[in-house]
Amino acid sequence: MKLLNRQNIPSTSTRPISILQFGTGNFLRGFADWMIDILNEKTSFNGDIQMVQVHSKKPAHGINSQEGLYHVLTKGVSKGQTIEESRLIQSVRGAINPFLDYRAYLELAKIPELRFVISNTTEAGIYFDEKDKDWATTPASFPGKLTALLYQRFQHFNGDSEKGLVIIPCELIEDNGKKLKENIKRYIDLWDLSGDFEDWVVKHNFFCNTLVDRIVPGFPLGSGNEIQAQLGFKDEQMVMTEPFYFWAIDGPDWLKNELPLDKAGFDVLFVKDISPYRTRKVRILNGAHTCLVPVAYLKGIRLVKDAMENEATSSYLQKVIFTEIIPAMDQPEKNLTPFAEDVLDRFRNPFIKHKISDIALNSIAKWKVRVLPTLLDYINKKDQIPTGMVQAFAAMIVYYRGHYNGEATPIKDKSEVVKYFDQIWKIKTPEAVVESVLAKVDYWDQDLNLIYGLSEALIKEVKILLAQEEG
């Protein structure tokens, strides 16, 4: 097999660097970078991507040894059709590490064609570190690094209003653009930078709130050698993705002309409010995941795709989504049903081995955000208890007991949560356990025992699960 570099591919073109990308991980490479590569092919966008390492203090040998080249493998099921595609990404230049060469990093600020910043630095990446005392040395945080780069750009171009950047963070936190901007302003204060610079940041740089959605497992474990043989290249940086993707961007009206992703046929929406899309994703996709996890696990199922192949759990999940989650929501059904059908296709993806125990991480906190609002809205709208969500609630409580059918259940949560459930299950009566869990105001922000009929329904389902175990 040939090495993957720019000497060994049939044709390659170099474009101006117009995008600075903070983060070199699987997600952006299988999501935004994939889109930009196609955008260059289908439109007159004409911009390359320069990656910046954020956390690591080691050089990015992998992506740099391949001169930014790698394949995206799209595998999965969509609308009943199996999809298997590959694309060689040529629009990435490689990665610079600010910890190893801060001067080279700051030089990127001087690129006249630079226009966009994209980031995915994990949910914990947008933060303020008061130990970052000076912009002249490499800041530890991503917002600190970005502030230093913006300051260098402001100085180099003498505050030119035309040289501001469009900043599009993809971190999975609410109001990600707004929070990034707030942290940058804190660094401006910490470093005592000029008022003119702060005015330039606020008036001529644009921070977009976004919502991203795609499962990108990364390097195809177990089949990498076979795929490389098919591609004809040794590619240690290839990433696998599912067919589904979605990107909602809340930005200025002119952005869709500068970044014409929708014109290239992508499912990218430029909107004024991303909250309906966030609610749709959190309640349907994440809520369905959170309901499925304990129900499937207690039935002995360990992978999401296996749960979708099991008639009982597949029927259960469809019932929860279409007769409970969607009816509880305030959005038109026509906006929700196609998304829900795509979610089920994604869960069925035979190429992705998604462990149920991995999704179970921090289930109590996830339940509060992803399921509880839907459960309460359903009760308020229908004046009845949603049996499917209650079954999942009961299964989660039993799962947190720590064992079922003679096997340990792999609880992954804060130590105080694990300790609490261990203690209450020693009470031994389902009634007492349920009453205690529902009364945990610090979990739910309210005493759920006050919801008429909920405790009785939950006790009934817990008893059913325990009886099945004994049988």
Secondary structure, DSSP 8 states (H G I E B T S, - for coil): -EE-STTSSS------EEEEEE--SHHHHHTHHHHHHHHHHHSS---EEEEE-SS-SS--HHHHHTTT-EEEEEEEEETTEEEEEEEEE-SEEEEE-TTT-HHHHHHGGG-TT--EEEE---TT-S---TT---TTS--SSHHHHHHHHHHHHHHHTTT-GGG--EEEE--SSTTHHHHHHHHHHHHHHHTT--HHHHHHHHHH-EE-EEEEE----BS-TTTHHHHHHHHTEE-TT-EEE-S--EEEEE--TTHHHHS-TGGGT--EEEES--HHHHHHIIIIIIHHHHHHHHHHHHTT--BHHHHHHSHHHHHHHHHHIIIIIHHHSSS-HHHHHHHHHHHHHHHT-TT---BHHHHTTTHHHHHHHHTHHHHHHHHHHHSS--HHHHHHHHHHHHHTTSEETTEE----S-HHHHHHHHHHGGG--HHHHHHHHHT-HHHHSS-GGGSTTHHHHHHHHHHHHHHHHH-
